[in-house]
Amino acid sequence: MGRELRQRRKEMGLSQEVVGRLMGKAQPQIAALEAGKVDPRLGGVVQLARTLGLELMLVPVQRVPAVRLLLGQRLKEDRDRLVGVRHEGEEDLDG
């Protein structure tokens, strides 16, 4: 989980110091969490996730493949949008 939180923080262009400040935590606490060196309380994980624009959810085990598929498709669409690939049904914002 720390790896995913670190990736999201970097995608948002935030330093550990800034995230820590937003959460009222010290930078070393954020670093330790991202590195998996601490076993954080659930409330701290929820707070960090929300600071990074994420939401924690409990997903039934049998639904995990479908959720991963949906998330993977969304990530592909987001990446494509960044490089200018349009998908069916999308409007051309330039004109």
C-alpha angles and dihedrals in degrees: 000000000000090000092055092048091049091049091050092048090052092046087056091050094239127143122223087247093057093046089049091050091050089052098040091245133122119256092244089059091055091047092050092049093049091048092050092240095129135049099226127203114257091245091058092050091049091048093050093046092051091046086058094047094257133124126210116225138180109231123191108250093239090056096051095092091053092048091049090050092051092047092047091052091049092050090050091051091048091050091047091050090054091056095041103257111147122213127214111283095020119125123232103247092197098063 
